[in-house]
């Protein structure tokens, strides 16, 4: 059986990994230009496929039948070849977004919903929210004269806010569309982006104690529904959550923070070896970009210059996926660095008795009392991290503690 994904640019798709967990079938990527679509749809090259931008509406005329969801939304993201050779079009994004709302505990019935963006994904979100009984749905668009980002404050009473735009998506991490502090009664936000795991929109929500969810659960849920169409199998909801967990583990970095000399690089290299991941050291990124050892940077250009270099290195590493990242001891002192580290990672604080910290080649450790430095930094370490691990003199023991903590996390 030949199933796959149709789109224009598919190099960063996670669909093959998801479908490899759903069935024993081929799942190639069909990258096609617009002028190739007609011949491809007529070729019989596939038994079924998912469809992504920009072809979700393009394929509709080739369908002999449409599901109710596809009819209501006006687009197709799942195509199945019927026994007579004709094509059936479904929109499993409808199911995926419904699953997202339910798994997050977001009840939009009788509530006011603000949807950021008016593209194809927006139509799905609006359709689902309408069917679930939302009292009011407002679509915000740069093109709209009545509901745009300049006058969005008039919707400050929104209960839920859904981002369907690509703003904040890799590689443009850190961008945001709106000021969430305007929405005093907001009960939840959803961002359909899943790379990074936490966009600035979600980080802002977390800072305001607003429940937030990204789009990865929707991606997994719609894929499970598509696989049911392809194979005729039925999967329990637990299958979606199982795939979600596996994909999150694969995508997220593991970031190590802690005092200079606590063993982040040693533990990081060993952890990378055990998990068969690439190891990234932000201090090494600085040395490579500057062509100068860090002590020389401090001596010749000062700490402020070094911190600026460090911020650039942290932002570069923080955009990556699936890496083991060791940071400099002071990387957590800037809020922008904290956000860069938290956006796509599980952050682990390596705690160690300061009397055992190495100081060689560490300018600040040699010129400042470590106890005073730790007093300043410990709150930063604990607030940025998802878990804390006590460092052992044996790196193997430290890594085992990290792995155990990650399983519990």
C-alpha positions as CSV (number, residue, x, y, z in Angstrom):
1,X,0.0,0.0,0.0
2,X,1.3,3.4,-0.9
3,X,0.4,6.4,1.2
4,X,2.2,9.6,1.6
5,X,2.2,13.4,1.9
6,X,1.6,15.8,-1.0
7,X,2.9,19.4,-0.7
8,X,5.3,21.8,-2.2
9,X,8.2,21.9,0.4
10,X,8.2,19.0,2.7
11,X,11.8,18.7,4.1
12,X,10.8,19.4,7.7
13,X,7.7,17.2,7.8
14,X,7.2,15.0,10.8
15,X,4.4,13.0,9.1
16,X,6.7,10.0,8.0
17,X,7.8,9.5,11.7
18,X,4.2,9.6,12.9
19,X,2.9,7.2,10.2
20,X,5.8,4.8,10.9
21,X,4.2,4.3,14.3
22,X,0.7,3.7,12.8
23,X,1.1,1.0,10.2
24,X,3.4,-1.1,8.0
25,X,3.0,0.9,4.8
26,X,5.1,3.1,2.6
27,X,4.8,6.9,3.3
28,X,6.8,8.8,0.7
29,X,6.9,12.6,0.4
30,X,5.4,13.9,-2.8
31,X,6.9,17.3,-3.5
32,X,5.1,18.8,-6.5
33,X,5.0,22.2,-8.2
34,X,1.5,23.6,-9.0
35,X,1.8,22.7,-12.7
36,X,2.5,19.0,-11.8
37,X,-0.6,18.5,-9.7
38,X,-3.0,17.5,-12.5
39,X,-0.8,14.8,-13.9
40,X,0.0,13.5,-10.4
41,X,-3.6,13.2,-9.3
42,X,-4.4,11.3,-12.5
43,X,-1.4,9.0,-12.2
44,X,-2.7,6.4,-9.8
45,X,0.7,6.5,-8.1
46,X,-0.9,6.5,-4.6
47,X,-3.5,4.5,-2.6
48,X,-4.0,7.5,-0.3
49,X,-2.2,10.5,1.0
50,X,-2.2,13.5,3.3
51,X,-2.3,16.9,1.7
52,X,-0.6,20.0,3.1
53,X,-0.1,23.6,2.0
54,X,-0.6,24.9,-0.6
55,X,-2.8,22.1,-2.1
56,X,-5.6,21.5,0.4
57,X,-8.1,23.4,-1.8
58,X,-6.4,22.5,-5.1
59,X,-7.2,18.8,-4.8
60,X,-10.9,19.2,-4.0
61,X,-12.1,19.1,-7.7
62,X,-10.4,15.7,-8.1
63,X,-12.5,14.1,-5.4
64,X,-15.6,12.1,-6.3
65,X,-16.9,12.2,-2.7
66,X,-16.2,14.6,0.3
67,X,-16.7,14.0,4.0
68,X,-19.0,16.4,5.9
69,X,-15.9,18.1,7.4
70,X,-14.3,18.6,4.0
71,X,-17.5,20.1,2.6
72,X,-17.9,22.5,5.5
73,X,-14.3,23.7,5.5
74,X,-13.9,23.6,1.8
75,X,-10.5,21.9,1.8
76,X,-9.1,18.3,1.9
77,X,-6.1,17.1,3.8
78,X,-6.6,13.3,3.5
79,X,-7.3,11.5,0.2
80,X,-8.2,7.8,0.0
81,X,-8.6,5.8,-3.2
82,X,-11.9,3.9,-3.2
83,X,-12.2,0.3,-4.6
84,X,-13.6,1.7,-7.9
85,X,-10.5,3.9,-8.3
86,X,-12.2,7.2,-7.5
87,X,-11.0,9.5,-4.7
88,X,-12.6,10.3,-1.3
89,X,-11.6,13.6,0.3
90,X,-11.7,14.1,4.1
91,X,-10.5,16.9,6.4
92,X,-9.0,15.1,9.4
93,X,-7.6,18.5,10.7
94,X,-11.2,19.0,11.9
95,X,-10.8,15.9,14.1
96,X,-7.3,16.9,15.1
97,X,-8.3,20.4,16.3
98,X,-11.3,18.9,18.1
99,X,-9.0,16.5,19.9
100,X,-6.7,19.4,20.8
101,X,-9.5,21.3,22.5
102,X,-10.7,18.3,24.3
103,X,-7.3,17.1,25.5
104,X,-6.4,20.6,26.7
105,X,-9.8,20.9,28.6
106,X,-10.8,24.0,26.5
107,X,-14.6,24.2,26.4
108,X,-15.6,26.8,23.9
109,X,-19.4,26.3,24.2
110,X,-21.0,29.7,25.0
111,X,-17.6,31.4,25.0
112,X,-15.9,34.1,22.9
113,X,-13.1,32.9,20.7
114,X,-10.5,35.0,18.9
115,X,-8.8,33.4,15.9
116,X,-5.5,34.9,14.7
117,X,-5.2,34.6,11.0
118,X,-7.7,33.9,8.1
119,X,-5.9,31.2,6.1
120,X,-6.8,27.6,5.6
121,X,-6.1,26.5,9.2
122,X,-8.3,29.4,10.4
123,X,-11.2,28.0,8.5
124,X,-10.9,24.6,10.3
125,X,-10.6,26.3,13.7
126,X,-13.7,28.4,13.0
127,X,-15.7,25.4,11.8
128,X,-14.9,23.3,14.9
129,X,-15.5,26.2,17.3
130,X,-18.9,26.9,15.6
131,X,-19.9,23.3,15.8
132,X,-18.9,23.1,19.5
133,X,-21.2,26.0,20.2
134,X,-18.9,29.0,20.6
135,X,-21.0,32.1,21.4
136,X,-18.8,34.5,19.3
137,X,-15.9,33.9,16.9
138,X,-13.8,36.8,15.7
139,X,-11.2,36.2,13.0
140,X,-8.3,38.7,13.2
141,X,-6.5,39.5,10.0
142,X,-4.1,42.2,8.7
143,X,-6.4,42.5,5.7
144,X,-9.6,43.1,7.6
145,X,-10.8,46.7,8.2
146,X,-13.0,45.6,11.1
147,X,-11.0,43.0,13.0
148,X,-7.2,43.5,12.7
149,X,-4.2,43.6,15.0
150,X,-4.4,47.4,15.5
151,X,-7.9,47.3,17.0
152,X,-7.7,43.8,18.6
153,X,-8.1,45.4,22.1
154,X,-11.8,45.6,21.4
155,X,-11.8,41.8,21.9
156,X,-10.0,41.9,25.2
157,X,-12.9,40.0,26.7
158,X,-12.1,36.9,24.7
159,X,-12.2,33.6,26.6
160,X,-9.9,31.6,24.2
161,X,-7.3,32.8,21.6
162,X,-6.1,30.5,18.8
163,X,-3.1,31.3,16.6
164,X,-3.3,29.9,13.1
165,X,-0.6,32.0,11.6
166,X,3.1,31.1,11.1
167,X,4.2,34.0,13.2
168,X,6.8,32.7,15.7
169,X,7.4,29.4,13.8
170,X,11.0,28.2,13.1
171,X,13.3,29.8,12.0
172,X,11.5,33.1,13.1
173,X,11.4,32.0,16.8
174,X,10.6,34.7,19.3
175,X,8.1,36.7,17.1
176,X,4.7,37.6,18.5
177,X,1.5,39.0,17.1
178,X,-0.4,40.3,20.1
179,X,0.1,41.5,23.7
180,X,-1.6,38.9,25.8
181,X,-1.7,41.1,28.9
182,X,-4.7,42.8,27.2
183,X,-6.8,39.7,27.7
184,X,-7.5,39.7,31.4
185,X,-10.1,36.9,31.4
186,X,-8.4,34.6,28.9
187,X,-9.0,30.9,29.9
188,X,-6.7,29.3,27.4
189,X,-4.6,29.8,24.3
190,X,-3.7,27.4,21.5
191,X,-0.9,27.8,18.9
192,X,-1.1,25.5,15.9
193,X,2.7,25.8,15.5
194,X,4.7,23.0,17.0
195,X,8.2,24.0,16.0
196,X,9.3,25.5,18.4
197,X,7.4,23.6,21.0
198,X,6.8,26.8,22.9
199,X,6.4,29.9,20.7
200,X,6.7,33.3,22.2
201,X,2.9,33.3,22.3
202,X,2.9,30.2,24.5
203,X,5.7,31.5,26.7
204,X,3.8,34.7,27.2
205,X,0.7,32.7,28.2
206,X,2.8,30.6,30.7
207,X,4.1,33.8,32.3
208,X,0.5,35.0,32.8
209,X,-0.6,31.6,34.2
210,X,-2.9,31.0,31.2
211,X,-3.2,27.3,30.1
212,X,-1.5,26.9,26.7
213,X,-1.1,24.1,24.2
214,X,0.8,23.8,20.9
215,X,-0.2,22.2,17.6
216,X,1.6,18.9,17.9
217,X,-1.3,17.1,19.5
218,X,-3.5,18.2,16.5
219,X,-0.8,17.0,14.1
220,X,-0.8,13.6,15.8
221,X,-4.5,13.3,16.1
222,X,-5.2,14.2,12.5
223,X,-2.6,11.6,11.4
224,X,-4.2,8.9,13.4
225,X,-7.6,9.7,11.8
226,X,-6.0,9.7,8.4
227,X,-4.4,6.3,9.1
228,X,-7.8,5.0,10.0
229,X,-9.1,6.1,6.6
230,X,-6.1,4.5,4.9
231,X,-6.1,1.2,6.6
232,X,-9.6,0.7,8.0
233,X,-8.1,0.1,11.4
234,X,-9.5,1.9,14.5
235,X,-7.2,3.3,17.1
236,X,-8.0,4.2,20.7
237,X,-7.4,7.8,21.9
238,X,-4.4,6.5,23.8
239,X,-2.6,5.8,20.5
240,X,-2.6,9.5,19.7
241,X,-1.2,10.3,23.2
242,X,1.4,7.6,22.8
243,X,2.6,9.0,19.4
244,X,2.6,12.5,20.9
245,X,4.8,11.5,23.7
246,X,7.3,9.7,21.4
247,X,7.4,12.7,19.1
248,X,7.9,15.2,21.9
249,X,10.9,13.2,23.2
250,X,12.4,13.1,19.7
251,X,11.9,16.8,19.0
252,X,12.8,18.4,22.3
253,X,16.3,19.4,23.2
254,X,17.7,18.5,26.6
255,X,19.4,21.7,28.0
256,X,21.8,21.6,31.0
257,X,22.1,24.7,33.2
258,X,24.1,25.2,36.3
259,X,27.1,26.9,37.9
260,X,30.4,27.1,36.0
261,X,32.5,24.0,36.6
262,X,29.5,21.8,37.7
263,X,30.0,19.3,35.0
264,X,27.5,20.3,32.3
265,X,29.8,19.6,29.4
266,X,31.0,16.2,30.7
267,X,27.5,15.1,31.6
268,X,26.2,16.5,28.3
269,X,28.6,14.6,26.1
270,X,27.9,11.3,28.0
271,X,24.2,11.9,27.8
272,X,24.4,12.6,24.0
273,X,26.4,9.4,23.5
274,X,23.8,7.3,25.4
275,X,20.8,8.9,23.6
276,X,22.7,9.0,20.2
277,X,22.1,12.7,19.8
278,X,24.3,15.6,18.8
279,X,26.0,17.5,21.6
280,X,26.1,21.3,21.5
281,X,28.1,23.5,23.9
282,X,27.2,27.2,23.7
283,X,30.6,28.2,25.0
284,X,32.1,26.3,22.0
285,X,29.8,28.1,19.7
286,X,31.1,31.4,21.1
287,X,34.7,30.3,20.7
288,X,34.1,29.2,17.1
289,X,32.3,32.3,16.1
290,X,34.9,34.7,17.7
291,X,37.9,32.6,16.9
292,X,39.1,33.4,20.4
293,X,39.1,31.5,23.8
294,X,36.6,32.8,26.3
295,X,39.2,34.0,28.9
296,X,40.7,36.1,26.1
297,X,37.3,37.6,25.2
298,X,36.8,38.6,28.8
299,X,40.2,40.1,29.0
300,X,40.2,42.0,25.7
301,X,36.5,42.9,25.3
302,X,34.9,42.6,28.7
303,X,32.0,40.8,30.2
304,X,29.2,42.8,28.4
305,X,30.6,41.8,25.0
306,X,30.9,38.2,26.0
307,X,27.2,38.2,27.3
308,X,26.1,39.5,23.9
309,X,28.0,36.7,22.2
310,X,26.5,34.3,24.6
311,X,22.9,35.5,23.8
312,X,23.6,34.9,20.1
313,X,24.9,31.4,20.8
314,X,22.0,30.5,23.1
315,X,19.4,31.7,20.5
316,X,21.1,29.6,17.8
317,X,21.2,26.5,20.0
318,X,17.7,27.0,21.3
319,X,16.2,26.9,17.8
320,X,17.5,23.4,17.2
321,X,15.6,20.2,17.9
322,X,16.6,17.0,19.5
323,X,20.0,18.1,20.7
324,X,21.8,17.9,24.0
325,X,22.9,21.4,24.9
326,X,25.3,22.6,27.7
327,X,25.1,26.3,28.5
328,X,27.5,28.7,30.2
329,X,27.0,29.2,33.9
330,X,25.6,32.8,33.4
331,X,23.5,32.1,30.4
332,X,20.3,32.2,32.5
333,X,20.9,35.8,33.7
334,X,19.1,37.3,30.7
335,X,15.4,36.9,30.2
336,X,15.8,36.6,26.4
337,X,18.2,33.7,27.0
338,X,15.7,31.9,29.3
339,X,13.0,32.2,26.6
340,X,15.3,30.9,24.0
341,X,16.2,27.9,26.1
342,X,12.6,27.1,27.2
343,X,11.0,27.3,23.7
344,X,12.0,23.8,22.5
345,X,13.6,22.0,25.4
346,X,13.4,20.2,28.7
347,X,15.8,22.3,30.9
348,X,17.7,20.4,33.6
349,X,19.5,22.2,36.5
350,X,22.7,20.4,37.5
351,X,23.1,21.2,41.2
352,X,26.5,20.7,42.8
353,X,28.3,21.6,46.1
354,X,30.1,24.9,45.3
355,X,33.2,23.7,47.1
356,X,33.7,21.1,44.4
357,X,33.3,23.4,41.4
358,X,36.2,23.7,38.9
359,X,37.5,27.2,38.3
360,X,40.3,26.8,35.8
361,X,39.7,28.8,32.6
362,X,36.6,30.5,34.1
363,X,37.3,34.2,34.6
364,X,34.3,35.0,36.8
365,X,34.8,32.0,39.0
366,X,38.4,33.2,39.6
367,X,37.5,36.8,40.4
368,X,34.2,36.4,42.3
369,X,33.3,34.5,45.4
370,X,31.4,31.5,44.2
371,X,29.1,31.6,47.2
372,X,28.0,35.1,46.3
373,X,27.7,34.2,42.6
374,X,25.5,31.2,43.5
375,X,23.2,33.4,45.7
376,X,22.5,35.6,42.7
377,X,22.1,32.8,40.2
378,X,20.3,30.0,42.0
379,X,16.8,31.5,41.6
380,X,17.4,31.9,37.9
381,X,18.5,28.2,37.6
382,X,15.4,27.0,39.4
383,X,12.9,29.2,37.6
384,X,14.1,28.3,34.1
385,X,14.5,24.6,34.7
386,X,11.9,21.8,34.5
387,X,13.8,19.5,36.8
388,X,16.8,19.5,39.1
389,X,19.5,16.8,39.4
390,X,22.3,16.5,42.0
391,X,25.7,16.1,40.4
392,X,27.7,13.1,41.5
393,X,31.5,12.8,41.3
394,X,30.9,10.0,38.9
395,X,29.5,11.4,35.6
396,X,27.8,8.0,34.8
397,X,25.7,8.4,38.0
398,X,24.8,12.0,37.1
399,X,23.6,10.9,33.7
400,X,21.6,8.0,35.1
401,X,19.9,10.6,37.4
402,X,19.1,12.8,34.5
403,X,17.6,9.9,32.5
404,X,15.5,8.9,35.4
405,X,14.3,12.4,35.9
406,X,13.4,12.7,32.2
407,X,11.3,9.6,32.4
408,X,9.4,10.9,35.4
409,X,9.0,14.3,33.7
